[in-house]
């Protein structure tokens, strides 16, 4: 008799940045005005702090501010196949464990799904027609990608990273980023600048400047 192995409820999700935002949500000139700095001697330092503050907010809250491109890699679809002890694969895992019938994208807000590819057991790539196979939800946070009615998940057989999903996320251009999020970046940069040389991290700046409280209203609440 074949025995079923333990079925993991959470699978590996590789996630890499493909294209960084073209601009930052807050300009150097805005930071200079915020901190009442007249000279340009610290421009390089301030520019680095803007990037550091923005990245800390995005990483901590799973956000994308100015539009950027990411790639999500999955081993299998949400209701993939079950591996039996004997080594043969059969049956839908959804028959055994209840799982969402969609894929959530890690960075929000989701703007679009650019491309989906699946790989067979020899590593050959097949590009999926996103528009005909999937419905893309850019209203929900986090954004998600679900099968259209009557469609089935594209076959993905490679043992690891069998699925690649390229997507864009962000509010749009810098002008489209909500004012509170810009204010959080300014608060963090101000704290980092006033504590330069004190071994202050971006995480310290988020906690001590009040930026975390500002951004917290955008955090997804799960029940």
C-alpha positions in Angstrom: 0.0 0.0 0.0 1.3 3.4 -0.9 1.7 6.0 1.8 1.1 9.7 1.3 3.9 12.0 2.4 3.2 15.1 4.5 1.7 17.7 2.2 3.3 21.2 2.7 0.7 23.9 3.0 3.2 26.6 2.1 5.5 26.2 -0.9 8.7 27.8 -1.9 8.2 31.2 -3.7 11.2 32.7 -5.3 10.9 36.4 -5.9 13.4 38.6 -7.8 13.4 42.2 -9.0 13.6 42.5 -12.8 13.4 46.2 -13.3 13.8 48.8 -10.5 11.6 51.9 -10.5 12.8 54.6 -12.9 12.5 57.3 -10.3 12.1 57.6 -6.5 8.8 58.7 -5.0 10.5 61.7 -3.3 13.0 64.0 -5.0 16.3 65.2 -3.6 15.0 68.8 -3.8 12.0 67.8 -1.7 14.3 66.3 1.0 16.5 69.4 1.0 13.5 71.6 1.5 12.2 69.2 4.2 15.5 69.4 6.1 16.2 73.0 5.3 19.5 72.1 3.7 20.9 74.8 1.4 24.1 73.3 0.1 24.7 70.2 -2.1 27.6 68.6 -0.1 25.3 65.9 1.2 23.4 65.2 -2.0 24.9 61.7 -2.5 24.2 60.7 1.1 20.7 62.0 0.9 20.0 60.2 -2.4 21.2 56.9 -0.9 18.9 57.5 2.1 15.9 58.1 -0.1 16.5 54.7 -1.8 17.1 53.0 1.5 14.0 54.4 3.1 11.8 53.5 0.1 13.2 49.9 0.0 12.7 49.4 3.7 9.0 50.4 3.4 8.5 48.2 0.3 10.2 45.2 1.8 8.6 45.5 5.3 5.0 45.9 3.9 5.2 44.0 0.6 4.6 47.1 -1.4 5.8 48.7 -4.6 5.5 52.5 -4.8 6.7 53.7 -8.2 6.1 51.1 -10.9 8.6 48.2 -11.0 8.8 44.7 -12.5 9.2 41.5 -10.5 9.4 37.7 -11.2 7.6 35.2 -9.0 8.8 31.6 -9.3 6.7 28.7 -8.0 7.3 25.0 -7.8 3.7 24.1 -8.5 0.2 25.7 -8.9 -2.0 26.1 -5.8 -4.0 22.9 -6.5 -1.1 21.0 -8.0 -0.5 17.2 -8.0 0.1 14.9 -5.2 3.3 12.9 -5.0 2.8 9.3 -3.8 5.3 7.2 -2.0 5.8 4.9 -5.0 7.0 7.9 -7.0 4.0 8.2 -9.3 2.1 11.4 -9.4 -1.7 11.2 -9.5 -4.7 13.0 -8.2 -5.4 16.7 -7.5 -4.0 17.9 -4.2 -7.1 20.0 -3.8 -9.0 16.8 -3.2 -7.0 16.3 0.0 -6.1 19.8 1.2 -8.2 22.9 0.6 -6.1 25.6 -1.1 -6.9 29.0 -2.7 -7.7 28.7 -6.4 -5.5 31.6 -7.3 -2.0 32.9 -7.0 -1.3 36.0 -4.9 1.4 38.3 -6.1 3.8 39.4 -3.3 4.1 43.1 -4.2 1.1 45.5 -4.1 -0.6 47.2 -5.7 -0.6 44.8 -8.7 -0.6 46.7 -12.0 -0.5 43.8 -14.5 0.7 40.3 -15.3 3.2 40.6 -18.1 4.1 37.0 -18.8 3.6 33.5 -17.5 5.9 30.6 -18.4 5.8 26.9 -17.4 8.6 24.3 -17.7 8.4 20.6 -18.4 10.6 18.0 -16.7 13.4 18.6 -19.2 13.4 22.3 -18.6 11.7 23.3 -21.9 9.7 26.5 -21.6 6.1 27.1 -22.7 4.7 30.6 -22.7 1.1 30.8 -21.6 -1.4 33.2 -23.2 -2.3 35.1 -20.0 -5.4 36.8 -21.5 -7.1 33.6 -22.5 -6.2 31.5 -19.4 -6.2 33.8 -16.4 -8.3 36.5 -14.8 -6.1 39.2 -13.2 -7.4 40.9 -10.1 -5.8 44.3 -9.6 -8.5 45.5 -7.2 -7.6 43.1 -4.4 -4.6 43.6 -2.1 -2.6 41.7 -2.6 -3.4 41.3 -6.3 -4.1 37.8 -7.6 -4.3 35.7 -10.7 -7.0 33.1 -11.1 -8.1 30.6 -13.7 -10.8 31.6 -16.1 -14.0 29.5 -15.9 -13.5 26.2 -17.7 -9.7 26.5 -17.9 -7.1 24.3 -16.2 -3.7 25.1 -14.7 -1.0 24.9 -17.4 1.1 21.8 -17.0 4.3 22.5 -15.1 6.5 19.5 -14.4 10.0 20.8 -13.5 10.8 19.8 -9.9 11.6 23.3 -8.8 10.7 26.7 -10.2 8.4 25.1 -12.7 6.3 28.3 -13.0 7.5 31.9 -13.7 5.2 34.9 -13.4 6.5 38.3 -14.5 4.4 41.2 -13.3 4.5 44.9 -12.6 3.4 46.5 -9.4 3.2 50.1 -8.1 1.0 53.1 -8.0 2.4 54.4 -11.2 4.7 57.4 -11.6 6.1 59.3 -8.5 3.3 61.7 -8.7 0.8 58.9 -8.3 2.2 57.6 -5.0 -0.1 58.5 -2.0 1.0 61.5 0.0 1.2 59.6 3.3 3.7 57.2 1.8 5.9 60.1 0.6 5.6 61.7 4.0 6.8 58.4 5.6 9.9 58.4 3.3 10.7 62.0 4.2 10.3 61.2 7.9 12.7 58.2 7.6 15.3 60.2 5.6 15.1 63.0 8.2 15.8 60.6 11.0 18.6 58.8 9.1 20.2 62.2 8.3 20.0 63.5 11.9 21.4 60.2 13.2 24.1 59.7 10.6 27.2 58.3 12.2 25.1 56.7 15.0 24.9 53.3 13.3 21.2 53.9 12.7 19.5 51.5 10.3 16.5 52.0 8.1 14.5 49.8 10.4 15.4 52.0 13.4 14.3 55.1 11.3 11.0 53.5 10.5 10.2 52.7 14.1 11.5 56.0 15.7 10.4 58.5 13.1 6.7 57.4 13.1 6.9 56.2 9.4 5.9 52.7 10.4 2.6 54.1 11.9 2.0 56.0 8.7 2.6 53.1 6.4 0.7 50.7 8.7 -2.6 51.9 7.5 -1.8 50.3 4.1 -0.9 47.0 5.6 -3.2 44.1 4.5 -5.2 42.8 7.5 -5.9 39.1 7.4 -8.5 37.3 9.5 
